[in-house]
Amino acid sequence: MDKNLLGYKGVKPVFLIVGLLTLVQSMSILLLAKWLAEVISALFAGEPLKEQWATSLLFLLAFLVRHACAMLMSRISYRFAEATGSNMRREMMDKLFQLGPRMVGGRGTGDLVTLVLEGVTKFRTYLEAIIPRMVGMSITPILVLIYIYKMDTASGIILTITMPIIIVFMILIGMTARKQMDRQLKSYRTLSNHFVDSLRGLETLKFLGRSRSHSTSIATVSDRYRSATMRTLRVAFLSSFALDFFTMLSVASVAVSLGLRLVNDQMTLVTGLTILILAPEYFLPVRLVGSDFHATLDGKEAAEAMKSIIDQDEVKAEVVGSNGDQALKSAPKTSEEIFTWHEKSVLTLNDVSVKYEEAGLSSLEAVNLQFKGASKIGIIGESGAGKSTLVDILGGFLHPTSGSITVNGTTVSALTDEAWRKQTSYIPQRPYIFSGTLADNIRFYYPEASMEAVAAAVKATGLSELVATLPNGLDEMIGGGGRSFSGGQEQRVALARALLSSRPIMLLDEPTAHLDIETEYELKETMVPLFEGKLVFLATHRLHWMLDMDVIVVMKQGQVAEIGTHQELLARKGAYYELIGSQLEGIH
């Protein structure tokens, strides 16, 4: 059983109700075995069938009660699984938004998409099956065994001895199945990521004439998954065969013992029949758990994977203290008061450092920066200099390992608060275009925006000509299954999102790194005017953007090498001057 199972909301009442129903079902099993044995024994003794109608009706009633309890347990488990699965998916999506693009990039888009879609479905199947199975295995065999002991001690001893053997064998095979399932899941994740990456790069592969040769790579990854799946299935089939074999052997041992004593007149027929009917029922819950174990193991694995993401340390922003004359004498500020950005706002990073591994190097080290009101901040440096890490800190996607941040006079441990995220819009290197209309994609940050507002954002970002060529205009389907856009067009959609949201802070992480220079300059003419009146952080290695920045932050090996305006940094002939020389850009 999953160690997290008892931690899900509402699971304890479900276990209680299922436990009561299982108790009623177990009693009905005992009674139907008793009454069925009495009817068969009486008919075997030569009594007329019409005299057995009362006992037969009692048997039928017990039979119906048994299956009614099973149906109720199934419905209760299904509803709980549906509610818990939906809640798990919602928590998963919220967590992915909180952790930001760095986490998604680390896990792989294909893996996460598969986990959110198929993983949740498998998790529901697992929950629906595991609850009645585990409760049934805990109650039914014990009641049946006690009843058999009261009727015949020898049969009870045989059943008592054989049950642990079956359970131990199940555990051994389960451990082997778990290893195979881990390999299969790892192979499946690789296949998912490979598939998504192939789809994303299909146009590039076709342009380079490598689409056919890439099919060999896809076939290799697919074959690994096929092999892992077949190994898992072999273990599952072996487990089912072994479970059925030992169960059959145990029931046969009981039957032989009963038969010998019946021949020697040491037992009545009704007692022997009752025990023989109950012996398979004694093993049935264990057999069901064993058969469902392999069918639901991938659901359990998916649940653990999702739980590990949901429980991942987000480390919420904590208020460290306040600055100013009021200090701590004033009433505590709300998150909105602390993080709302306006013209007079000030953001200060105080000795901020980030280290992903305790024994590793720092991605950021002792960064001290201050930003005010509306200004354009350029963040440049070589690859690995810490630009993206700094953007993740500023966007609230990452919690500093050490140091603090002061916003509007209040010192906090990080910018991960939801109120801060509502102030920011983020444009990554490759914006995600989801399957939907163009208007819906632009409304990403502001779903309730009117069509007029969307049209205004489209015009401001230079998408009007494109929209005029679309058959359905703003209602044209784009993304997966719809019309595909070029890299520059996707960036304009992302820019329209940011503009429509009217959020005062904009973060851009290498937004034009994958574009050709002509497209980049064309996009730049659209973007720069839209930066006015906002606090903009632009991380890039393209130095021509720096001419339009108010302040330039030069990063080098996780530290701030220098900061200033374009002309100031040129005059210093330091790290910024060296970057210009290394890129051979004619910037003056």
C-alpha positions as CSV (number, residue, x, y, z in Angstrom):
1,M,0.0,0.0,0.0
2,D,1.2,3.5,-0.8
3,K,2.6,5.2,2.3
4,N,0.9,8.4,1.3
5,L,-2.6,6.8,1.0
6,L,-3.8,7.7,4.5
7,G,-2.7,11.3,3.9
8,Y,-5.2,12.1,1.2
9,K,-8.1,14.3,2.1
10,G,-11.3,12.3,3.0
11,V,-9.6,8.9,2.9
12,K,-10.4,7.9,6.5
13,P,-14.2,8.1,6.2
14,V,-13.9,6.1,2.9
15,F,-11.9,3.5,4.7
16,L,-14.5,3.4,7.5
17,I,-17.4,3.0,5.2
18,V,-15.7,0.4,3.0
19,G,-14.7,-1.4,6.2
20,L,-18.3,-1.6,7.4
21,L,-19.4,-2.8,4.0
22,T,-16.7,-5.4,3.9
23,L,-17.7,-6.7,7.3
24,V,-21.3,-7.0,6.1
25,Q,-20.1,-8.7,2.9
26,S,-17.9,-11.1,4.9
27,M,-20.9,-12.1,7.0
28,S,-23.0,-12.7,3.9
29,I,-20.2,-14.9,2.5
30,L,-20.3,-17.1,5.6
31,L,-24.1,-17.3,5.6
32,L,-24.4,-18.1,1.8
33,A,-21.8,-20.9,2.2
34,K,-23.7,-22.3,5.2
35,W,-27.1,-22.2,3.5
36,L,-25.8,-23.4,0.1
37,A,-24.1,-26.4,1.9
38,E,-27.4,-27.1,3.7
39,V,-29.4,-27.2,0.5
40,I,-26.9,-29.4,-1.3
41,S,-26.6,-31.8,1.7
42,A,-30.4,-32.1,2.0
43,L,-30.8,-32.8,-1.7
44,F,-28.0,-35.4,-1.5
45,A,-29.8,-37.0,1.4
46,G,-32.9,-37.4,-0.7
47,E,-35.1,-34.6,0.7
48,P,-37.5,-33.1,-1.9
49,L,-36.5,-29.8,-3.6
50,K,-39.7,-28.0,-2.6
51,E,-38.8,-28.3,1.1
52,Q,-35.6,-26.3,0.5
53,W,-37.1,-23.2,-0.9
54,A,-36.8,-21.2,2.4
55,T,-33.1,-22.0,2.7
56,S,-32.6,-21.3,-1.0
57,L,-34.1,-17.9,-0.6
58,L,-31.8,-17.2,2.3
59,F,-28.9,-18.2,0.2
60,L,-30.1,-15.9,-2.6
61,L,-30.5,-13.0,-0.2
62,A,-27.0,-13.5,1.2
63,F,-25.7,-13.7,-2.4
64,L,-27.4,-10.4,-3.3
65,V,-26.2,-8.7,-0.2
66,R,-22.6,-9.7,-1.0
67,H,-22.7,-8.2,-4.5
68,A,-24.7,-5.2,-3.4
69,C,-21.9,-4.5,-0.9
70,A,-19.3,-5.0,-3.6
71,M,-21.1,-2.5,-5.9
72,L,-21.4,0.1,-3.1
73,M,-17.7,-0.2,-2.3
74,S,-16.9,0.2,-5.9
75,R,-19.0,3.4,-6.2
76,I,-17.6,4.9,-3.0
77,S,-14.0,4.1,-4.1
78,Y,-14.7,5.5,-7.6
79,R,-16.0,8.8,-6.3
80,F,-13.1,9.2,-3.9
81,A,-10.6,8.3,-6.7
82,E,-12.2,10.9,-9.0
83,A,-12.2,13.6,-6.4
84,T,-8.6,12.9,-5.2
85,G,-7.3,12.5,-8.8
86,S,-8.8,15.9,-9.8
87,N,-7.4,17.5,-6.7
88,M,-4.0,15.9,-7.4
89,R,-3.9,17.3,-10.9
90,R,-4.9,20.7,-9.7
91,E,-2.2,20.7,-7.0
92,M,0.3,19.4,-9.5
93,M,-0.5,22.2,-12.0
94,D,-0.4,24.9,-9.2
95,K,3.0,23.5,-8.1
96,L,4.4,23.6,-11.6
97,F,3.4,27.2,-12.0
98,Q,5.0,28.0,-8.6
99,L,8.2,26.2,-9.3
100,G,8.5,27.8,-12.7
101,P,10.3,26.9,-16.0
102,R,13.5,25.8,-14.4
103,M,11.8,22.8,-12.8
104,V,9.9,21.9,-16.0
105,G,13.1,22.0,-18.0
106,G,14.9,19.8,-15.4
107,R,12.2,17.1,-15.5
108,G,11.4,17.2,-19.2
109,T,8.2,18.5,-20.8
110,G,7.2,15.1,-22.1
111,D,7.6,13.5,-18.7
112,L,5.4,16.1,-17.0
113,V,2.7,16.2,-19.7
114,T,2.5,12.4,-19.5
115,L,2.4,12.5,-15.7
116,V,-0.4,15.1,-15.6
117,L,-2.5,13.4,-18.2
118,E,-1.9,9.7,-18.1
119,G,-0.4,9.6,-14.6
120,V,-3.6,11.0,-13.0
121,T,-5.8,8.5,-14.8
122,K,-3.6,5.6,-13.6
123,F,-3.6,7.1,-10.1
124,R,-7.4,7.1,-10.1
125,T,-7.5,3.4,-11.2
126,Y,-5.0,2.6,-8.5
127,L,-7.1,4.3,-5.8
128,E,-10.3,2.8,-7.0
129,A,-8.9,-0.7,-6.8
130,I,-6.6,-0.6,-3.8
131,I,-9.0,0.6,-1.1
132,P,-11.5,-2.2,-1.3
133,R,-8.8,-4.7,-1.9
134,M,-6.7,-3.8,1.1
135,V,-9.7,-3.6,3.4
136,G,-11.0,-6.9,2.1
137,M,-7.7,-8.6,2.7
138,S,-7.6,-7.3,6.3
139,I,-11.1,-8.5,7.3
140,T,-12.6,-11.3,5.1
141,P,-9.8,-13.9,5.5
142,I,-9.7,-13.5,9.3
143,L,-13.5,-13.9,9.7
144,V,-13.5,-16.9,7.3
145,L,-10.6,-18.5,9.1
146,I,-12.2,-18.1,12.6
147,Y,-15.5,-19.6,11.2
148,I,-13.6,-22.6,9.7
149,Y,-11.7,-23.2,13.0
150,K,-15.0,-23.4,14.8
151,M,-16.2,-26.0,12.3
152,D,-12.9,-28.0,11.8
153,T,-9.5,-27.4,13.4
154,A,-7.5,-29.5,10.9
155,S,-8.8,-27.5,7.9
156,G,-8.1,-24.2,9.8
157,I,-4.5,-25.3,10.5
158,I,-3.9,-26.1,6.8
159,L,-5.2,-22.7,5.7
160,T,-3.3,-20.9,8.4
161,I,0.0,-22.5,7.3
162,T,-0.4,-22.0,3.6
163,M,-1.5,-18.3,3.7
164,P,2.0,-16.9,4.9
165,I,3.7,-18.9,2.1
166,I,1.5,-17.2,-0.5
167,I,2.1,-13.8,1.1
168,V,5.9,-14.2,1.2
169,F,5.9,-15.4,-2.4
170,M,3.8,-12.3,-3.3
171,I,6.3,-10.0,-1.6
172,L,9.3,-11.6,-3.4
173,I,7.6,-11.3,-6.8
174,G,6.4,-7.8,-5.9
175,M,9.9,-6.6,-5.3
176,T,11.0,-8.0,-8.7
177,A,8.0,-6.4,-10.3
178,R,8.8,-3.1,-8.7
179,K,12.3,-3.1,-10.2
180,Q,11.0,-3.9,-13.6
181,M,8.3,-1.3,-13.3
182,D,10.9,1.3,-12.3
183,R,12.9,0.5,-15.5
184,Q,9.7,0.6,-17.6
185,L,8.7,4.0,-16.1
186,K,12.2,5.4,-16.7
187,S,12.1,4.2,-20.3
188,Y,8.6,5.6,-20.7
189,R,9.7,9.0,-19.5
190,T,12.6,9.0,-21.9
191,L,10.2,8.1,-24.7
192,S,7.8,10.9,-23.7
193,N,10.5,13.5,-23.6
194,H,12.1,12.2,-26.9
195,F,8.7,12.3,-28.6
196,V,7.9,15.9,-27.5
197,D,11.4,17.1,-28.4
198,S,11.0,15.4,-31.9
199,L,7.7,17.1,-32.5
200,R,9.1,20.5,-31.5
201,G,12.1,20.1,-33.7
202,L,10.3,18.4,-36.7
203,E,10.4,21.5,-38.9
204,T,14.1,22.0,-38.2
205,L,14.8,18.3,-38.9
206,K,12.9,18.5,-42.2
207,F,14.7,21.8,-43.1
208,L,18.1,20.1,-42.5
209,G,17.0,16.9,-44.3
210,R,17.5,14.8,-41.1
211,S,13.8,13.8,-40.5
212,R,14.3,10.3,-42.0
213,S,17.5,9.5,-40.2
214,H,15.9,10.8,-36.9
215,S,13.3,8.0,-37.2
216,T,16.1,5.5,-36.3
217,S,16.5,7.3,-33.0
218,I,12.8,7.2,-32.3
219,A,12.7,3.5,-33.2
220,T,15.6,2.8,-30.7
221,V,13.9,4.6,-27.8
222,S,10.6,2.9,-28.6
223,D,12.2,-0.5,-28.7
224,R,13.8,0.1,-25.3
225,Y,10.3,0.8,-23.9
226,R,8.8,-2.2,-25.6
227,S,11.5,-4.5,-24.1
228,A,11.0,-3.0,-20.6
229,T,7.2,-3.5,-21.0
230,M,7.6,-7.1,-22.0
231,R,9.9,-7.9,-19.0
232,T,7.3,-6.3,-16.7
233,L,4.5,-8.4,-18.3
234,R,6.5,-11.6,-17.9
235,V,6.9,-11.0,-14.2
236,A,3.2,-10.1,-13.9
237,F,2.2,-13.4,-15.6
238,L,4.6,-15.4,-13.5
239,S,3.2,-13.8,-10.4
240,S,-0.4,-14.6,-11.4
241,F,0.4,-18.2,-12.2
242,A,2.3,-18.8,-9.0
243,L,-0.5,-17.2,-6.9
244,D,-3.2,-19.3,-8.6
245,F,-1.0,-22.5,-8.3
246,F,-0.4,-22.2,-4.6
247,T,-4.0,-21.2,-3.9
248,M,-5.2,-24.3,-5.9
249,L,-2.7,-26.5,-4.0
250,S,-3.9,-25.2,-0.6
251,V,-7.6,-25.7,-1.5
252,A,-6.8,-29.2,-2.8
253,S,-5.1,-30.1,0.4
254,V,-8.2,-29.0,2.4
255,A,-10.4,-31.0,0.0
256,V,-8.3,-34.2,0.3
257,S,-8.4,-33.9,4.1
258,L,-12.2,-33.3,4.1
259,G,-12.8,-36.2,1.6
260,L,-10.8,-38.7,3.7
261,R,-12.7,-37.9,6.9
262,L,-16.1,-37.9,5.0
263,V,-15.3,-41.4,3.8
264,N,-14.4,-42.5,7.3
265,D,-17.6,-40.9,8.7
266,Q,-15.5,-38.5,10.8
267,M,-17.3,-35.4,9.5
268,T,-20.8,-34.5,8.2
269,L,-21.4,-33.6,4.6
270,V,-22.8,-30.2,5.4
271,T,-19.7,-29.3,7.4
272,G,-17.3,-30.5,4.7
273,L,-19.2,-28.6,1.9
274,T,-19.3,-25.4,4.0
275,I,-15.5,-25.5,4.5
276,L,-14.9,-26.4,0.8
277,I,-17.0,-23.4,-0.3
278,L,-15.3,-21.1,2.1
279,A,-11.7,-22.2,1.3
280,P,-11.5,-20.3,-2.0
281,E,-13.2,-17.3,-0.4
282,Y,-10.4,-17.3,2.2
283,F,-7.7,-16.8,-0.5
284,L,-9.8,-14.6,-2.8
285,P,-8.9,-11.2,-1.3
286,V,-5.2,-12.1,-1.4
287,R,-5.5,-13.2,-5.0
288,L,-7.3,-10.0,-5.9
289,V,-4.6,-7.9,-4.3
290,G,-1.9,-9.9,-6.1
291,S,-3.6,-9.5,-9.5
292,D,-4.4,-5.8,-9.1
293,F,-0.9,-5.1,-7.8
294,H,0.6,-5.3,-11.3
295,A,-2.4,-3.6,-12.9
296,T,-2.1,-0.6,-10.5
297,L,1.6,-0.5,-9.8
298,D,2.1,2.2,-12.5
299,G,-0.6,4.2,-10.8
300,K,1.2,4.0,-7.5
301,E,4.4,5.0,-9.2
302,A,2.7,7.9,-10.8
303,A,1.2,9.0,-7.5
304,E,4.6,8.9,-5.8
305,A,6.1,10.9,-8.7
306,M,3.4,13.6,-8.5
307,K,3.6,13.7,-4.7
308,S,7.3,14.3,-4.9
309,I,6.7,17.3,-7.1
310,I,3.8,18.6,-4.9
311,D,5.8,18.2,-1.7
312,Q,8.9,19.8,-3.3
313,D,10.2,22.6,-1.2
314,E,8.8,25.8,-2.5
315,V,10.0,27.8,0.5
316,K,7.5,30.6,0.7
317,A,8.6,34.1,1.1
318,E,8.8,35.2,4.8
319,V,8.8,38.7,6.1
320,V,12.1,39.2,7.8
321,G,11.5,42.8,8.9
322,S,10.6,46.4,8.0
323,N,12.6,49.4,7.3
324,G,11.7,53.0,8.0
325,D,10.6,55.1,10.9
326,Q,7.5,53.1,11.6
327,A,9.6,49.9,11.8
328,L,7.7,47.1,13.7
329,K,5.4,49.6,15.5
330,S,3.1,49.8,12.5
331,A,0.5,47.2,11.7
332,P,1.7,44.2,9.7
333,K,1.5,44.7,5.9
334,T,-0.5,42.4,3.7
335,S,1.2,40.6,0.8
336,E,-0.5,43.0,-1.6
337,E,0.9,46.1,0.3
338,I,4.4,44.6,0.3
339,F,4.6,43.4,-3.3
340,T,2.5,45.9,-5.3
341,W,4.8,47.7,-7.7
342,H,4.4,51.4,-8.5
343,E,6.5,54.4,-9.6
344,K,8.1,54.9,-6.2
345,S,8.8,51.2,-5.4
346,V,12.3,50.0,-4.7
347,L,13.6,46.5,-5.0
348,T,16.9,45.6,-3.3
349,L,18.8,42.3,-3.4
350,N,21.0,41.9,-0.3
351,D,23.9,39.5,-0.6
352,V,21.7,37.0,-2.5
353,S,23.3,33.7,-3.2
354,V,22.0,30.5,-4.9
355,K,23.6,27.1,-4.5
356,Y,21.8,24.0,-6.0
357,E,24.1,21.5,-4.4
358,E,25.6,21.9,-0.9
359,A,29.1,20.8,-2.1
360,G,28.8,22.5,-5.5
361,L,29.6,25.9,-6.8
362,S,27.3,28.8,-6.4
363,S,25.1,29.8,-9.3
364,L,24.8,33.3,-7.7
365,E,27.1,34.6,-5.1
366,A,26.6,37.7,-2.9
367,V,24.6,39.7,-5.4
368,N,23.7,43.2,-4.3
369,L,21.5,45.2,-6.6
370,Q,18.8,47.9,-6.4
371,F,16.0,48.7,-8.8
372,K,13.5,51.6,-8.7
373,G,10.2,52.4,-10.4
374,A,10.0,52.0,-14.1
375,S,13.3,51.3,-15.8
376,K,14.8,48.9,-18.3
377,I,17.4,46.6,-16.8
378,G,19.7,44.7,-19.1
379,I,21.3,41.5,-17.7
380,I,24.2,40.2,-19.8
381,G,27.1,37.7,-19.5
382,E,28.5,34.6,-21.0
383,S,26.6,31.3,-20.8
384,G,26.6,30.0,-17.3
385,A,27.3,33.5,-15.8
386,G,24.1,33.4,-13.8
387,K,21.7,35.4,-15.9
388,S,18.8,32.9,-15.9
389,T,19.3,32.2,-12.2
390,L,19.0,35.9,-11.4
391,V,15.8,36.2,-13.6
392,D,14.4,33.2,-11.7
393,I,15.0,34.9,-8.4
394,L,13.4,38.1,-9.7
395,G,10.4,36.2,-11.1
396,G,9.8,34.3,-7.9
397,F,10.6,30.9,-9.4
398,L,13.6,30.3,-7.1
399,H,14.3,30.9,-3.4
400,P,17.7,32.2,-2.6
401,T,20.0,29.9,-0.6
402,S,21.1,32.9,1.5
403,G,20.6,36.6,1.6
404,S,17.4,38.6,1.6
405,I,15.3,40.9,-0.6
406,T,13.7,44.2,0.3
407,V,10.5,45.3,-1.4
408,N,8.9,48.6,-0.7
409,G,10.7,48.9,2.7
410,T,9.9,45.3,3.8
411,T,12.6,42.7,3.9
412,V,11.5,39.2,2.7
413,S,13.4,36.0,2.2
414,A,12.3,35.6,-1.4
415,L,9.9,36.8,-4.1
416,T,7.9,33.5,-4.3
417,D,4.7,35.1,-2.9
418,E,1.7,34.8,-5.2
419,A,1.1,38.6,-4.8
420,W,4.5,39.2,-6.4
421,R,3.9,36.8,-9.3
422,K,0.7,38.7,-10.1
423,Q,2.8,41.7,-10.7
424,T,5.1,40.0,-13.2
425,S,4.8,38.7,-16.8
426,Y,7.4,36.3,-18.1
427,I,8.6,35.8,-21.6
428,P,11.0,32.8,-22.0
429,Q,13.2,31.9,-25.0
430,R,10.5,29.7,-26.4
431,P,7.0,30.8,-25.3
432,Y,4.5,28.0,-25.0
433,I,1.6,28.2,-27.5
434,F,-1.2,25.9,-26.2
435,S,-3.9,24.3,-28.3
436,G,-6.6,27.0,-28.6
437,T,-7.6,30.1,-30.4
438,L,-5.1,32.9,-30.9
439,A,-7.3,35.1,-28.7
440,D,-7.2,32.6,-25.9
441,N,-3.5,32.3,-26.1
442,I,-3.1,36.1,-25.8
443,R,-5.5,36.1,-22.8
444,F,-3.1,33.7,-20.9
445,Y,-2.5,36.2,-18.1
446,Y,-5.9,37.9,-18.3
447,P,-8.6,35.3,-19.3
448,E,-11.5,37.8,-18.8
449,A,-10.1,40.4,-21.3
450,S,-12.6,41.6,-23.9
451,M,-12.1,41.0,-27.6
452,E,-11.4,44.7,-28.1
453,A,-8.6,44.6,-25.6
454,V,-7.1,41.6,-27.3
455,A,-7.3,43.4,-30.7
456,A,-5.5,46.4,-29.2
457,A,-2.7,44.2,-27.9
458,V,-2.5,42.5,-31.3
459,K,-2.1,45.9,-33.0
460,A,0.5,47.1,-30.5
461,T,2.7,44.0,-31.0
462,G,2.6,44.0,-34.7
463,L,0.4,41.0,-35.2
464,S,-2.4,42.8,-37.1
465,E,-1.0,41.8,-40.6
466,L,-0.8,38.1,-39.5
467,V,-4.3,38.2,-38.0
468,A,-5.7,39.7,-41.3
469,T,-4.4,36.7,-43.2
470,L,-6.0,34.1,-40.9
471,P,-9.3,32.7,-42.1
472,N,-10.9,33.0,-38.6
473,G,-8.9,36.0,-37.4
474,L,-8.4,36.0,-33.6
475,D,-10.6,32.8,-33.4
476,E,-8.1,30.9,-35.5
477,M,-7.0,27.6,-33.8
478,I,-3.2,27.5,-33.1
479,G,-0.8,25.3,-31.2
480,G,-1.1,21.5,-31.2
481,G,-3.4,20.5,-34.0
482,G,-3.8,24.1,-35.2
483,R,-1.9,26.6,-37.3
484,S,1.8,26.7,-36.5
485,F,3.6,30.0,-36.0
486,S,7.2,31.0,-36.6
487,G,9.5,31.8,-33.7
488,G,9.1,35.5,-34.2
489,Q,5.3,35.2,-34.3
490,E,5.3,33.2,-31.1
491,Q,7.3,35.9,-29.4
492,R,4.9,38.5,-30.5
493,V,2.0,36.4,-29.0
494,A,4.0,36.2,-25.8
495,L,4.5,40.0,-25.9
496,A,0.8,40.5,-26.5
497,R,0.1,38.4,-23.4
498,A,2.3,40.6,-21.3
499,L,0.9,43.8,-22.7
500,L,-2.7,42.7,-22.2
501,S,-2.1,41.8,-18.6
502,S,-0.9,45.3,-17.8
503,R,1.4,43.9,-15.2
504,P,4.1,46.5,-14.1
505,I,7.0,44.1,-14.2
506,M,8.3,42.2,-17.2
507,L,10.9,39.5,-17.3
508,L,12.5,38.3,-20.5
509,D,15.0,35.4,-20.5
510,E,16.9,35.2,-23.8
511,P,13.7,36.0,-25.7
512,T,15.4,36.2,-29.1
513,A,18.2,33.6,-28.8
514,H,16.7,31.2,-31.3
515,L,15.7,33.8,-33.9
516,D,17.7,35.0,-36.9
517,I,19.2,38.5,-36.7
518,E,16.7,40.0,-39.2
519,T,13.7,38.7,-37.3
520,E,15.3,39.8,-34.0
521,Y,15.8,43.4,-35.1
522,E,12.2,43.5,-36.5
523,L,10.9,42.2,-33.2
524,K,13.0,44.6,-31.3
525,E,11.4,47.6,-33.0
526,T,8.0,46.4,-31.6
527,M,9.2,45.4,-28.1
528,V,11.2,48.4,-27.0
529,P,8.4,50.9,-27.1
530,L,6.2,48.6,-25.1
531,F,8.8,48.6,-22.3
532,E,7.9,52.2,-21.3
533,G,6.4,52.6,-17.9
534,K,7.4,49.1,-16.8
535,L,10.2,47.6,-14.8
536,V,11.8,45.4,-17.4
537,F,14.5,42.7,-16.8
538,L,16.0,41.5,-20.1
539,A,18.6,38.7,-19.8
540,T,20.4,38.2,-23.1
541,H,23.8,37.6,-24.7
542,R,22.9,39.9,-27.7
543,L,24.7,43.1,-26.8
544,H,22.8,45.4,-29.3
545,W,19.8,45.4,-26.8
546,M,22.0,47.2,-24.3
547,L,21.8,50.5,-26.2
548,D,18.1,50.7,-25.2
549,M,18.6,49.8,-21.5
550,D,18.6,52.3,-18.7
551,V,20.9,50.1,-16.5
552,I,23.2,47.2,-17.5
553,V,24.1,44.4,-15.1
554,V,27.1,42.4,-16.2
555,M,27.2,38.9,-14.7
556,K,30.4,36.8,-14.5
557,Q,30.7,33.4,-12.8
558,G,27.6,34.0,-10.7
559,Q,28.7,37.5,-9.5
560,V,27.9,41.0,-10.5
561,A,31.0,42.1,-12.4
562,E,29.9,45.6,-12.9
563,I,26.8,47.8,-13.3
564,G,26.1,51.0,-15.0
565,T,24.8,52.6,-18.3
566,H,26.2,51.7,-21.7
567,Q,28.5,54.7,-21.9
568,E,29.7,54.3,-18.3
569,L,30.6,50.7,-18.8
570,L,32.4,51.4,-22.1
571,A,34.5,54.1,-20.4
572,R,35.6,51.7,-17.6
573,K,36.8,49.1,-20.2
574,G,36.0,46.3,-17.9
575,A,33.9,43.1,-18.3
576,Y,31.3,44.8,-20.5
577,Y,34.0,46.1,-22.8
578,E,35.6,42.7,-23.1
579,L,32.2,41.1,-24.0
580,I,31.8,43.6,-26.8
581,G,35.3,42.8,-28.1
582,S,34.7,39.0,-27.9
583,Q,31.5,39.3,-29.9
584,L,33.0,41.7,-32.4
585,E,29.9,43.9,-32.2
586,G,30.3,47.4,-33.5
587,I,28.7,49.1,-30.5
588,H,29.8,52.6,-29.5
